[in-house]
Amino acid sequence: MKKSIYIIIAVLIFWAGFVSSISFMEAWLKFRADGVTLNIGLSIGKKIFTALNRTEWAFFFIYALLGFYPFKIRFEARTIVSLLIFFILFTQTFYLLPQLNNRVVLLLEGKNIEKSFHHIYFGSLEILKVGFLIWLSFLWYKSARLPEVNT
């Protein structure tokens, strides 16, 4: 059992690193590269964040399979934090990313758009998600160090 917990921890840490490298480095660094215009940067960002989101769902499903098989879900901190991560990912996928992608399309078409806070919401959720992923990996690590109780 303990070996699978370390695999779960590795998945969570890798996921946190993946999100951190894209959201906190690539997202703004691409605009500092020579020759990258706003339109090019927005097009790249749209593709990258769509790919990141799909990859995150893969991470989530791998984590869910490893962490909750054979469906012994207990109402504990790990479950609550896992649900928080799910709701963040769900909100980003089905509300924020479509909003941001629509804004990119309008900007690329040369249309003027009103200011919105969607970017700030998305970035704030990214920070929360990475924090929750790290916390969740700590919770799994802590549970691996406790003696197993047969119930």
C-alpha positions in Angstrom: 0.0 0.0 0.0 2.8 2.4 0.9 4.3 2.2 -2.6 1.1 3.3 -4.3 1.0 6.3 -1.9 4.4 7.4 -3.1 3.2 7.2 -6.7 0.2 9.3 -5.8 2.5 11.9 -4.2 4.7 11.9 -7.3 1.7 12.5 -9.5 0.5 15.4 -7.3 4.0 17.0 -7.2 4.5 16.6 -10.9 1.1 18.1 -11.5 1.9 21.1 -9.3 5.2 21.6 -11.1 3.5 21.3 -14.5 1.0 24.0 -13.6 3.6 26.2 -12.0 5.9 26.1 -15.0 3.2 26.9 -17.5 1.0 29.4 -15.5 3.7 31.2 -13.6 6.6 31.2 -16.1 5.5 30.5 -19.7 2.4 32.6 -19.6 4.2 35.9 -19.2 7.7 35.0 -20.5 6.5 34.4 -24.0 5.6 38.1 -24.3 9.2 39.1 -23.5 10.7 37.0 -26.4 11.9 38.9 -29.4 9.4 39.0 -32.3 6.5 37.8 -30.2 3.6 40.2 -30.9 0.5 40.4 -28.8 -1.5 38.4 -31.4 1.2 35.6 -31.6 1.4 35.5 -27.8 -2.3 35.3 -27.4 -2.5 32.5 -30.0 0.2 30.5 -28.3 -1.3 31.1 -24.9 -4.7 29.8 -26.1 -3.2 26.6 -27.4 -1.0 26.0 -24.4 -3.7 26.6 -21.8 -6.1 24.3 -23.6 -3.4 21.6 -23.7 -2.5 22.3 -20.0 -6.2 21.9 -19.0 -6.5 18.6 -20.9 -3.3 17.4 -19.2 -4.6 18.4 -15.8 -7.7 16.3 -16.3 -5.5 13.4 -17.1 -3.5 14.0 -13.9 -6.8 14.3 -12.0 -8.1 11.0 -13.3 -4.8 9.2 -12.6 -4.8 10.6 -9.1 -8.5 9.7 -8.6 -7.9 6.1 -9.8 -4.8 5.7 -7.6 -6.1 7.5 -4.6 -9.6 6.3 -4.3 -9.6 2.8 -5.7 -11.4 0.6 -4.7 -13.7 3.5 -3.9 -13.0 3.6 -0.2 -13.8 7.3 0.1 -13.7 8.6 3.6 -14.8 12.1 4.6 -11.3 13.4 5.7 -8.9 16.2 4.8 -7.6 14.4 1.7 -11.1 14.0 0.3 -12.0 17.6 1.0 -8.8 19.0 -0.6 -9.3 16.6 -3.6 -12.8 17.9 -4.1 -11.6 21.5 -3.9 -9.0 20.8 -6.6 -11.8 19.1 -8.7 -14.1 22.2 -8.3 -11.2 24.6 -9.3 -10.4 22.5 -12.3 -14.1 22.2 -13.2 -14.6 26.0 -12.9 -11.5 26.7 -15.0 -12.5 24.2 -17.7 -16.2 25.0 -18.1 -16.4 28.7 -17.2 -13.1 30.6 -17.1 -11.2 29.1 -20.1 -14.1 29.5 -22.5 -14.5 33.1 -21.4 -10.7 33.7 -21.8 -10.7 31.9 -25.2 -13.6 34.0 -26.4 -11.7 37.2 -25.4 -8.6 36.0 -27.3 -10.7 35.3 -30.5 -12.3 38.8 -30.2 -8.8 40.4 -29.7 -7.4 38.5 -32.7 -10.3 39.8 -34.8 -9.3 43.3 -33.8 -12.4 44.0 -31.8 -12.4 46.2 -28.7 -13.4 44.3 -25.6 -14.4 45.5 -22.1 -12.1 44.8 -19.2 -12.8 41.7 -17.1 -11.4 40.0 -14.1 -11.4 36.5 -15.6 -7.6 36.5 -15.9 -7.3 37.5 -12.2 -9.8 34.8 -11.2 -8.0 32.2 -13.3 -4.6 33.1 -11.9 -5.9 33.2 -8.4 -7.4 29.7 -8.9 -4.0 28.5 -10.3 -2.3 29.7 -7.1 -4.9 28.0 -4.9 -4.7 24.8 -7.0 -0.9 24.5 -6.7 -1.2 25.2 -3.0 -3.8 22.5 -2.6 -1.8 20.0 -4.7 1.2 20.5 -2.5 -0.9 20.3 0.7 -2.6 17.2 -0.6 0.8 15.5 -1.3 1.8 16.3 2.3 -1.5 14.8 3.6 -0.8 11.6 1.6 2.8 11.6 2.8 1.6 11.9 6.4 -0.8 9.1 5.9 2.0 6.8 4.6 3.9 7.4 7.8 1.0 6.4 10.0 0.5 2.7 10.8 -2.3 1.1 8.8 -5.5 0.4 10.7 -7.7 -2.4 9.4 -11.4 -1.4 9.4 
